[in-house]
């Protein structure tokens, strides 16, 4: 009989592509994950991981076993949902994924509320980009994800997921106080052409929106600084190095020398929650959804 924890470890390595990624997702050390895989190899008398450069790669046998593990874990999840539903209380572990500003702007209050109302619920938080968060929910690696997208750049959502819309998050143009556009009360999108941009790196949904918007306006954007953290972007803007589009959700008070101006048409992000439809009856899911709605206001 193969151990469920070892199958979970293998499945996580397959999903995240590395032992380190699996460890971060499951809340263990990389050494612990490696030990679980080694035990599974002895248990199955099969080589599951092979060295590839500085990392590891799954063998064909490991990929087949990981696919089976996903099915097994889905059945176990259904059993856990049924038991939790019968108990009528939010209990056990709940892994939540969230984008950075959502984690900062909504989750502190929501998680504090859950700790008070559901003391037997063990909530874990993983900060990831919405693209990855949606995949992790679909694959069963996280239970619920707080994500965002743009009307012009919708987030791909796989079958089997449910969605709860929280609302719209307006995005402002941030620029140095002495910038010519700072004199405008509202900045038309057409005036954003020919600027030096500070933005998140490619592959991030916010970057994709900026590139698409300016291309539609007739220009390939000149992104001179690619920075993942909005706080760092604001610091660079304050130094007069460029301008940026920064959402309001989770945004700190702007430092002296940096001003915010609305843009027309107003860019807005759609903020919503994803979870596997088959877990909708789980009290932990419904309690978390209610807490997120209350925090959004």
Secondary structure, 3 states (H helix, E strand, C coil): CCCHHHHHHHHHHHHHCCHHHHHHHHCCCHHHHHHHHHHHHHHHCCCCEEEECCEEEECHHHHHHHHHHHHHHHHHHHHHHHHHHHHCCCCEEEEEEECHHHHHHHHHHHHHHHHHHCCCEEEEEEECCHHHHHHHHHHCCCCEEEEEEECCECCCCCCCEEEEEEEEEEEEEEEECCCHHHHCCEEEHHHHCCCEEEECCCCCHHHHHHHHHHHHCCCCCEEEEECCCHHHHHHHHHCCCCEEEEECCCCCCCCCCEEEEEEECCCEEEEEEEEEHHHCCCHHHHHHHHHHHHHHC
